[in-house]
Amino acid sequence: LGIISTAPASESGKPVPRQCNVGFLDTLVPTFASPADGKVENLKAPLLGHAWSAGFSFAKCHLEEAAPYDPFMPYVMGVEQFVRFARFWTRGYDVYTPT
């Protein structure tokens, strides 16, 4: 099961952004770098990633039923991306950087 996701690009025609590093807030909550801290160019096929972005995400609709937002997590920007990515991964989904 796959998800195509990356941080949204600031301009079209530029290298595709790719989130590479996981950081931690002062509260020790994991978070992804914003803006994306990596870029890829000239991919022949989607590249397996280890980050999910709510700003650019495409998957089949069963993803929302299989891995919904955590009902015990407050709606906070940025932090929910790591938590949601963990829910995807533990349910058998892989995230790919688009070409």
N, C-alpha and C positions, 0 to 999 in steps of 0.2 A: 504494500500500500504506500503510495507516495503523495507528497505535497510539494508543489513548486512555490518557493518563498524566498524573498530577499528584502533587504531594506530598499525602499523606493529610491530610484536614481534622481539626482537633481536635474539632469538634462538628458534628453534622448541622444543616442549615438555615442555616448561615453562608455567607458568600461562598466561592467555590471558590478554593483556594490556587493560585498560579501562580508558578513559578520564573522569574525574569526576568534575574538577573545571574549571570555566571560569575566566580568568584574564583580565586585561585591560592594554594596552600599554600606554605610556606617552601621546599619542594623544587621549586617551579615546576610542580607538577602541577595541572591545572585541576579545579575542583570547583564544584558548585552550592551556593547558600546553603541553610542549614538552620536554622530552618524556612524555608519559602518566603517570598520577599521581596515578593510581589505577590498581588493577589486580583482576581477578576473576578465580576461579578454579572449576572444577567438575560441570559445568552447565548442567542441564538436557534439557534445552530449551534456545533459544536465549533470552537475557535479554534486556528489553527496555532501551535505553540510551538517553542521551541528548547532544551527540557530534557526529560529522561526521569527518572522516579522509580521505583525498584524497589519502593517501598511501595504503589503503585497503578498497575497497568499491565495493559491488556487488548489482545490482538491475536490474530490467527489463529495456529495452532500452527506454521505453516511459518516464522514469525519465528525460532524457536529453532534451526531447522536452517540458515536463511540467515545469521543473525548471532548465533552462540553467544558465550558469554563468552570473552574472550581467554585462551588457555591459558598465556600467558607473564606474565599480570598476577596478582600475588598477591591473595588475597581480602581486600580492605580495604574497610571501610564508607565510603560516600560517594564515593570516588574512582572506583569501578567504574561509577557512573552516567554520568559524562561519557564515559568510554571506550566504554561500551556504546552510548550515544547516537550517538557518532561512527561506530561500526560499523553501526548502523541506517541512518543518513543516507547513508553511502557505498554502501549496498546498495539504496537507493531507497525507504526508509521515511520517512514523515513522522509527527511526534508532535503530537497535538492535546490541548488542555485540554478536559475534558468540560464539558457544560452543567449 
